[in-house]
Amino acid sequence: MKLTGPFLFILATLMIDAVGVGIVFPIMPDLMDRVGAGSTAEGALWGGIMMSAYAAAMFLFGPIIGSLSDAFGRRPVLIAALATLTVDYVIMAMADTYWVLLIGRIIAGVAGATYITATAYISDIAKPTERGAAFGMIGAAFGIGFVLGPALGGIASGWHITAPFWIAAGLSAINVLFGIFILPESLDDKNRRPFGKRDLNPFGSIARALMISGLAVPIICIFVFEFANMVYVTLWAFWGREVFGWDGFAIGLSLSAYGILIAVVQAGLLPRLTRRFGDYRTLLIGMAAAIIGLVGFGFAGSIWAVAIILPIAALSDMAPPLLTAFAANRVGEDQQGLVQGVIASLTSVAAVAAPLVLTGVFEGFVNSDGIYLPGAPFLLAAVLIVAIVPLIWRLKPERAAVR
């Protein structure tokens, strides 16, 4: 699709938002130390609980936020979400106990409308045939943000442990101002739908979405894929410290390298592959890369192995935007916010459960008297990806036409 002003603004907004999120990742182990969370393995568990609380809040409010944007427009919802994130980063910067950090993450989960509303915004302005590549550009914006975020977080943590949070708060505040003065509305009045009591029930919204013809398969695949993919967000810093003894700077550097690769894949490679092979075959490439990358990290024991596996793993990030495009193309314009909210909600369910499961597996294989295998969570994630391959097969265009 054409890189119009609104599209570029949404990408810039998401990139800055990703900087704010990624800036925190390298300091998670040190942050857990600061609030007295214990050893590396115990800190991973407490960090996983904090991430699960964030995801639980997003699960409850994701469909509500999406439906609100269907009723009142994308612009006001997006601005309100950005403003709330600014407050959240200030809370986390001032927190000196674990429970204050937890409250901050819950507030951020409630305001998790940034990605939901931005994705619905892209659905409004992109043609159905262009949505896969457009959603890939969203991933590229996040990739660039994660290049800058972790690197900046690693550097800023050398000044003070709370410095990354203050920087993230400033960036989010800039986003709010940009949204107020620059961002136009994308949803016409004729494409809006009323907001009712049933929209307040996340379970009802999910049930309605799953009953839409052809929508259940891509949504379930997104759920499982995101559950497996949470292994990177949840454990990369702790795994890197355990296996390689990485500090905050090294963790930030590795995440930045991964972010560069994601940006190259989603902004450069994904549009070319979809034009040449179509969305479905490109999705298969992403799924295969996900399995190879997870198995590789599961057994990686050297820096060279990580360097070889990272580009392969980056190819797996083509799968989520393509699955999202499959879902978006199955509903009308007045339901794009609902669908994106449901996807975010189910992704949040995965994000609630995955950190608890994966950090438990990590601690079990690190502190166990039996097999020592820090990469075990990556191997479990690979098994989950393999499990949804039969469902991916059902998305094949010829099979969809038959149904």
C-alpha positions as CSV (number, residue, x, y, z in Angstrom):
1,M,0.0,0.0,0.0
2,K,1.0,3.6,-0.4
3,L,2.9,5.2,2.4
4,T,0.3,8.0,3.1
5,G,0.7,10.5,5.9
6,P,-1.7,8.7,8.4
7,F,-0.1,5.4,7.7
8,L,3.4,6.8,8.3
9,F,2.2,8.5,11.5
10,I,0.7,5.3,12.9
11,L,4.0,3.5,12.1
12,A,6.0,6.3,13.8
13,T,3.7,6.2,16.8
14,L,4.1,2.4,17.2
15,M,7.8,2.7,16.8
16,I,8.0,5.2,19.6
17,D,5.7,3.0,21.7
18,A,8.0,0.0,21.1
19,V,11.0,2.0,22.2
20,G,9.1,2.7,25.4
21,V,8.4,-1.0,25.9
22,G,11.8,-2.4,24.7
23,I,13.7,0.1,26.8
24,V,12.7,-1.9,30.0
25,F,13.6,-5.4,28.8
26,P,17.4,-5.3,29.5
27,I,16.9,-4.1,33.1
28,M,14.3,-6.7,34.1
29,P,16.8,-8.9,36.1
30,D,18.3,-5.8,37.8
31,L,14.8,-4.4,38.4
32,M,13.8,-7.6,40.2
33,D,17.0,-7.3,42.2
34,R,16.1,-3.7,43.2
35,V,12.7,-4.8,44.6
36,G,14.1,-7.8,46.4
37,A,12.8,-10.6,44.1
38,G,15.7,-13.0,44.8
39,S,17.9,-15.0,42.5
40,T,17.9,-15.0,38.8
41,A,15.4,-17.9,38.6
42,E,13.2,-16.4,41.3
43,G,13.3,-13.0,39.6
44,A,12.2,-14.7,36.4
45,L,9.2,-16.1,38.2
46,W,8.2,-12.7,39.7
47,G,8.8,-11.0,36.4
48,G,6.6,-13.5,34.8
49,I,3.8,-12.8,37.3
50,M,4.1,-9.1,36.5
51,M,3.8,-9.7,32.8
52,S,0.8,-12.0,33.4
53,A,-0.9,-9.3,35.4
54,Y,-0.4,-6.9,32.4
55,A,-1.8,-9.5,30.0
56,A,-4.8,-10.3,32.3
57,A,-5.8,-6.6,32.3
58,M,-5.5,-6.4,28.5
59,F,-7.6,-9.6,28.2
60,L,-10.4,-8.0,30.2
61,F,-10.3,-4.7,28.4
62,G,-9.0,-5.6,24.9
63,P,-12.4,-6.3,23.3
64,I,-13.9,-3.3,25.1
65,I,-11.3,-1.0,23.8
66,G,-11.7,-2.4,20.3
67,S,-15.5,-2.0,20.4
68,L,-15.1,1.6,21.7
69,S,-13.0,2.4,18.7
70,D,-15.7,0.9,16.4
71,A,-18.2,3.1,18.0
72,F,-16.4,6.4,18.7
73,G,-13.5,6.3,16.3
74,R,-9.8,5.2,16.4
75,R,-8.3,8.7,17.2
76,P,-9.7,9.4,20.7
77,V,-9.2,5.9,21.9
78,L,-5.5,5.9,20.7
79,I,-4.8,9.2,22.3
80,A,-6.3,8.1,25.7
81,A,-4.2,4.9,25.6
82,L,-1.0,6.8,25.0
83,A,-1.8,9.2,27.8
84,T,-2.4,6.4,30.2
85,L,0.9,4.7,29.2
86,T,2.7,7.9,30.0
87,V,1.3,7.8,33.6
88,D,2.3,4.1,33.9
89,Y,5.9,4.8,33.1
90,V,6.1,7.5,35.7
91,I,4.6,5.1,38.3
92,M,7.2,2.5,37.4
93,A,10.0,5.0,37.6
94,M,9.0,6.0,41.1
95,A,8.3,2.4,42.4
96,D,10.5,1.0,45.0
97,T,8.5,-2.1,45.8
98,Y,7.4,-5.0,43.7
99,W,3.7,-4.4,44.3
100,V,3.8,-0.8,43.0
101,L,5.5,-2.2,39.8
102,L,2.7,-4.7,39.6
103,I,0.0,-2.0,39.9
104,G,1.8,0.0,37.2
105,R,1.7,-3.0,34.8
106,I,-2.0,-3.5,35.4
107,I,-2.7,0.1,34.5
108,A,-0.7,-0.4,31.3
109,G,-2.7,-3.5,30.5
110,V,-5.9,-1.6,30.8
111,A,-4.5,1.0,28.4
112,G,-3.2,-1.7,26.0
113,A,-5.3,-0.1,23.2
114,T,-2.3,1.3,21.4
115,Y,-1.6,-1.8,19.3
116,I,-5.3,-2.7,19.0
117,T,-6.5,0.6,17.8
118,A,-3.5,1.1,15.5
119,T,-4.1,-2.2,13.8
120,A,-7.8,-1.4,13.4
121,Y,-6.7,2.0,11.9
122,I,-4.5,0.2,9.4
123,S,-7.5,-2.1,8.5
124,D,-9.5,1.1,7.8
125,I,-7.1,2.5,5.3
126,A,-5.7,-0.6,3.7
127,K,-7.3,-2.7,1.0
128,P,-7.9,-6.4,1.9
129,T,-5.2,-7.6,-0.4
130,E,-2.7,-5.2,1.1
131,R,-3.4,-5.9,4.8
132,G,-0.8,-8.7,5.2
133,A,2.0,-6.4,4.1
134,A,0.6,-3.5,6.0
135,F,0.4,-5.4,9.2
136,G,4.0,-6.5,8.5
137,M,5.0,-2.8,8.4
138,I,3.5,-2.6,11.9
139,G,5.9,-5.4,12.9
140,A,8.7,-3.5,11.2
141,A,7.9,-0.4,13.2
142,F,8.1,-2.4,16.4
143,G,11.3,-4.0,15.2
144,I,12.9,-0.6,14.7
145,G,11.6,0.4,18.1
146,F,13.2,-2.6,19.7
147,V,16.5,-1.8,18.0
148,L,16.5,1.6,19.7
149,G,14.7,0.6,22.9
150,P,16.8,-2.1,24.4
151,A,20.0,-0.4,23.3
152,L,18.8,2.8,24.9
153,G,17.7,0.9,28.0
154,G,21.0,-0.8,28.4
155,I,22.8,2.5,28.2
156,A,20.4,4.5,30.4
157,S,20.5,1.8,33.1
158,G,24.2,2.7,33.5
159,W,23.0,6.2,34.6
160,H,20.3,4.9,37.0
161,I,18.0,1.9,37.2
162,T,14.9,4.1,36.8
163,A,16.3,6.2,33.9
164,P,14.8,4.0,31.2
165,F,11.3,4.5,32.6
166,W,11.6,8.3,32.6
167,I,12.8,8.2,29.0
168,A,9.8,6.0,28.1
169,A,7.5,8.4,29.8
170,G,8.8,11.3,27.8
171,L,8.5,9.4,24.5
172,S,4.9,8.5,25.4
173,A,4.1,12.1,26.2
174,I,5.4,13.1,22.8
175,N,3.2,10.5,21.2
176,V,0.2,12.1,23.0
177,L,1.0,15.5,21.5
178,F,1.5,14.1,18.0
179,G,-1.8,12.3,18.2
180,I,-3.7,15.4,19.3
181,F,-2.3,17.7,16.7
182,I,-1.5,15.4,13.7
183,L,-3.5,12.2,13.6
184,P,-6.8,12.3,11.6
185,E,-9.7,10.0,12.2
186,S,-9.9,6.9,9.9
187,L,-13.3,5.4,10.6
188,D,-16.2,7.1,8.8
189,D,-19.5,7.6,10.7
190,K,-21.3,5.3,8.3
191,N,-18.9,2.4,9.3
192,R,-19.4,2.8,13.0
193,R,-21.6,0.5,15.2
194,P,-23.2,1.2,18.5
195,F,-21.5,0.3,21.7
196,G,-23.7,-1.9,23.9
197,K,-23.7,-3.8,27.2
198,R,-22.6,-7.0,25.5
199,D,-19.4,-5.2,24.4
200,L,-18.5,-5.0,28.1
201,N,-18.2,-8.8,28.3
202,P,-14.8,-10.0,26.9
203,F,-16.0,-13.6,26.9
204,G,-19.1,-12.7,24.9
205,S,-17.0,-10.7,22.4
206,I,-14.6,-13.6,22.0
207,A,-17.6,-16.0,21.5
208,R,-19.2,-13.8,18.9
209,A,-15.9,-13.5,17.0
210,L,-15.3,-17.3,17.0
211,M,-18.8,-17.8,15.6
212,I,-18.1,-15.6,12.5
213,S,-17.6,-17.9,9.5
214,G,-13.9,-18.7,8.9
215,L,-12.6,-16.6,11.7
216,A,-12.0,-19.3,14.4
217,V,-9.0,-21.0,12.7
218,P,-6.8,-17.9,12.2
219,I,-7.7,-16.6,15.7
220,I,-6.8,-20.0,17.4
221,C,-3.5,-20.1,15.4
222,I,-2.7,-16.5,16.6
223,F,-3.4,-17.6,20.2
224,V,-1.1,-20.6,20.1
225,F,1.7,-18.9,18.1
226,E,1.7,-15.9,20.5
227,F,1.8,-18.2,23.5
228,A,4.9,-19.9,22.1
229,N,6.5,-16.6,21.0
230,M,6.2,-15.3,24.6
231,V,9.3,-17.3,25.3
232,Y,11.4,-14.5,23.8
233,V,9.8,-11.7,25.8
234,T,9.6,-13.6,29.0
235,L,12.9,-15.4,29.2
236,W,15.5,-13.9,26.8
237,A,17.1,-11.7,29.4
238,F,17.1,-14.4,32.1
239,W,18.2,-17.1,29.6
240,G,21.0,-14.9,28.3
241,R,22.3,-14.2,31.8
242,E,22.1,-17.9,32.8
243,V,23.7,-19.4,29.7
244,F,26.2,-16.6,28.7
245,G,26.4,-14.4,31.8
246,W,25.1,-11.4,29.8
247,D,24.7,-8.0,31.6
248,G,22.1,-5.4,30.7
249,F,24.1,-4.0,27.9
250,A,24.7,-7.4,26.3
251,I,21.0,-8.3,26.6
252,G,20.1,-4.9,25.1
253,L,22.5,-5.4,22.2
254,S,21.2,-8.8,21.4
255,L,17.6,-7.6,21.4
256,S,18.6,-4.7,19.2
257,A,20.1,-7.1,16.7
258,Y,16.9,-9.1,16.7
259,G,14.9,-5.9,16.2
260,I,17.0,-4.9,13.2
261,L,16.4,-8.3,11.6
262,I,12.6,-8.1,12.3
263,A,12.5,-4.7,10.7
264,V,14.4,-6.0,7.6
265,V,12.1,-9.0,7.3
266,Q,8.8,-7.3,7.8
267,A,9.4,-4.0,6.0
268,G,11.6,-5.4,3.2
269,L,11.2,-9.1,2.8
270,L,7.6,-9.7,3.7
271,P,6.0,-7.5,1.0
272,R,8.2,-9.1,-1.6
273,L,7.4,-12.6,-0.6
274,T,3.7,-12.0,-0.4
275,R,3.7,-10.5,-3.9
276,R,5.7,-13.5,-5.3
277,F,4.2,-16.4,-3.3
278,G,1.0,-15.1,-1.8
279,D,0.1,-14.8,1.9
280,Y,-0.4,-18.5,2.5
281,R,2.9,-19.8,1.2
282,T,4.7,-16.9,3.0
283,L,3.0,-17.9,6.2
284,L,4.4,-21.5,5.7
285,I,7.9,-20.0,5.5
286,G,7.3,-18.1,8.7
287,M,6.0,-21.2,10.5
288,A,9.0,-23.3,9.4
289,A,11.4,-20.6,10.6
290,A,9.7,-20.4,13.9
291,I,10.2,-24.1,14.6
292,I,13.8,-24.1,13.4
293,G,14.6,-21.0,15.5
294,L,13.1,-22.3,18.7
295,V,14.8,-25.6,18.5
296,G,18.0,-23.9,17.7
297,F,17.8,-21.6,20.8
298,G,16.8,-24.6,22.9
299,F,20.2,-26.2,22.4
300,A,22.3,-23.1,21.7
301,G,25.4,-23.0,23.9
302,S,27.6,-20.5,22.2
303,I,27.4,-16.9,20.9
304,W,28.1,-18.1,17.4
305,A,25.0,-20.4,17.5
306,V,22.9,-17.4,18.6
307,A,24.2,-15.3,15.8
308,I,23.3,-18.0,13.2
309,I,19.8,-18.7,14.6
310,L,18.7,-15.1,15.1
311,P,18.1,-14.4,11.3
312,I,16.1,-17.6,11.0
313,A,14.0,-16.8,14.1
314,A,13.3,-13.3,12.7
315,L,11.6,-14.9,9.7
316,S,9.0,-16.3,12.0
317,D,7.7,-12.8,12.7
318,M,6.1,-12.9,9.3
319,A,3.4,-15.3,10.7
320,P,1.5,-13.0,13.1
321,P,0.8,-10.2,10.6
322,L,-0.3,-12.7,8.0
323,L,-2.6,-14.5,10.4
324,T,-4.0,-11.2,11.4
325,A,-4.7,-10.3,7.8
326,F,-6.5,-13.7,7.3
327,A,-8.7,-12.7,10.3
328,A,-9.3,-9.1,9.2
329,N,-10.4,-10.1,5.7
330,R,-13.2,-12.3,7.2
331,V,-15.2,-9.4,8.7
332,G,-16.7,-6.0,7.7
333,E,-15.3,-2.5,8.3
334,D,-17.6,-2.0,11.3
335,Q,-16.1,-5.1,13.1
336,Q,-12.4,-4.4,12.6
337,G,-12.0,-3.0,16.1
338,L,-13.9,-5.9,17.6
339,V,-11.7,-8.5,15.8
340,Q,-8.5,-6.7,16.7
341,G,-9.6,-6.4,20.3
342,V,-10.5,-10.1,20.4
343,I,-7.1,-11.0,18.9
344,A,-5.4,-8.8,21.5
345,S,-7.5,-10.3,24.2
346,L,-6.7,-13.9,23.3
347,T,-3.1,-12.9,22.9
348,S,-3.3,-11.6,26.4
349,V,-4.6,-14.9,27.6
350,A,-1.6,-16.5,26.1
351,A,0.6,-13.8,27.7
352,V,-1.0,-14.5,31.1
353,A,-0.4,-18.3,31.0
354,A,2.8,-18.4,29.0
355,P,5.1,-16.5,31.5
356,L,3.8,-18.7,34.3
357,V,4.4,-21.9,32.4
358,L,7.6,-21.0,30.6
359,T,9.3,-19.4,33.7
360,G,8.3,-22.5,35.7
361,V,9.9,-24.7,33.1
362,F,13.0,-22.5,33.1
363,E,13.4,-22.6,36.9
364,G,12.7,-26.4,36.9
365,F,15.5,-27.1,34.4
366,V,17.9,-24.6,35.9
367,N,17.6,-25.3,39.6
368,S,16.7,-29.0,39.2
369,D,19.1,-31.7,40.5
370,G,18.3,-33.7,37.3
371,I,18.7,-32.4,33.7
372,Y,20.2,-28.9,33.4
373,L,18.6,-27.4,30.2
374,P,18.0,-23.7,30.3
375,G,16.7,-23.8,26.7
376,A,13.9,-26.2,27.6
377,P,11.2,-23.4,27.3
378,F,12.3,-22.8,23.7
379,L,11.8,-26.5,22.9
380,L,8.3,-26.5,24.5
381,A,7.4,-23.5,22.4
382,A,8.6,-25.4,19.2
383,V,6.3,-28.3,20.1
384,L,3.3,-25.9,20.3
385,I,4.1,-24.4,16.9
386,V,4.2,-27.9,15.4
387,A,0.8,-28.6,17.0
388,I,-1.0,-25.9,15.0
389,V,0.4,-26.9,11.6
390,P,-2.8,-28.9,10.7
391,L,-4.9,-25.8,11.4
392,I,-2.6,-23.7,9.2
393,W,-3.3,-26.2,6.4
394,R,-7.0,-25.3,6.7
395,L,-6.1,-21.7,5.7
396,K,-4.9,-22.8,2.3
397,P,-6.9,-20.8,-0.3
398,E,-8.0,-23.8,-2.2
399,R,-9.5,-25.4,1.0
400,A,-11.1,-22.2,2.0
401,A,-12.8,-21.9,-1.4
402,V,-14.2,-25.5,-1.1
403,R,-15.7,-24.7,2.3
